Amino acid sequence: MNRFEYIVVGIDGDYAHLKRTDIDSQETKLVARALLPAEIVEGTRLLYEWMEYSIIK
C-alpha cells in the first residue's frame, strides 16, 4: 500500500491544504477536514497510509 507524508499548509473552513513532504513538489491537495484528525493546525505533519491520515509526532 502507498504511504505519503504531508504538512498542513493552510486551513480554509471545512478544508485543509496539504503539501507532500516526501517528494519535491509545490502542489497542494485539498482535503475535507472531516477526513483528518481533529487536532490539526497549520504546520501539523501527517502520514497517509491505508486510506487514513494520522499525525506524525
PyMOL commands that set and color helices and strands:
alter all, ss='L'
color gray80, all
select helices_A, chain A and resi 33-35
alter helices_A, ss='H'
color red, helices_A
select strands_A, chain A and resi 3-12+15-20+28-32+45-49+52-55
alter strands_A, ss='S'
color yellow, strands_A
deselect
rebuild
show_as cartoon
